[in-house]
Amino acid sequence: MELIKKEDLDRFVRQNVQVAILDEKGNDKAPFVHKEIIKTGLCPDGTHLRIYFDHMNFFAVPLTSSVEASDSRWAAFDQEAGLKYVIKKRV
C-alpha cells in the first residue's frame, strides 16, 4: 500500500463512477452511488485530497490514508477514522 497521490485519481476524472464510504469491516456507511468526478484538489490546509462531484460537493480523504489502486478501482483507508473511501468505474 502507498499514500495518496492526486495523479492516481486522474483516470477517474470526468468518468462515471460509483463511490462509497465503508467502515473498516467493509460495511456501507452510505450505499454506493453513481457520480461523475469533475476534479480533484488539495484542501486549503493541505491535509486532505478533495474529490469533487460538482463545483461545491466533494468528499475529502486524508493524505495520510493508505491506498490500493487498479485501472478500475481506487480505495483509500483512513486508519484514524476507520473509514475506507472507494471509487470504482461503472461497467
N, C-alpha and C positions, 0 to 999 in steps of 0.2 A: 504494500500500500504506500501511497505517496500523499503529499499535501496538495491542497487545491492550487491549480494553475488556471487562470482565466482562459488561456488558449485551449484547454481541454474541452471547454464548452462551445467553442466556435462552431463545431459541426452541428450543434442543435439550434443555433440562432436562425430565425426565420423558418423554422421547421415546426410541423405539427407534432406535438409530443404528448405524453402522459406524464403527469407529475404527482408525487405523493410524499407525505411525511410519515414515516413509520417510527414506532418505538424500537428500543433495542432488541425486542423479541420478534420484530418483524410485523407487528400488528399495526393496522392503519390508525393513525391519529386523525386522518382525513382520507377519504377514498381517493383513488387515482382519478384525476380529472384531465380532460383534454384541453390543452393550451397551446398557444404559439409563443415561443420565446422571441422577444423583439430585440433585446440587447442584454449585455451583462456589464457590470462595472463595480468598482470598489465603493464602499460606503465612505462618507467624509472622514471618519477617523481611521480608515484603512484596516479595520479588523475583520470585516465581512465582505463576501462577494455577493452583490445583489444580482438576482436573476429576474429580469423584468418581463411581465406579460402584457403590459401596455405602458403608457408614459407615467403612471402613478403606482400601479400594483406590482409588487415584487415579493420574493422571499429572500432572506439574507442568510447565508451559510458562513459560519466562522471559518476564517482562512486556516485555522489550525486543525480543521477536520481532516480525517484520513479519507482518501478517495480510491474507488475502484472504477475503472472505466473500460469500455469497449466501443466499437463503432456504433452500437445501437443503444447503449445504456451507460449512464453515469450515476454514481451513488457516492454520497459523502456522509460519513458518520461523525457526528459531534459527540465525542465521548463524555464531555462535561454535562450536556443536557440529556444524553441517552437517546438522541434522535438521529434517524437516517433520512436524508433527502434523496429522492430517487427521481431521475428523469430518464424516460425511455422513448425511443422513436415509435410512432404509431405505425402499425403494419396494415 
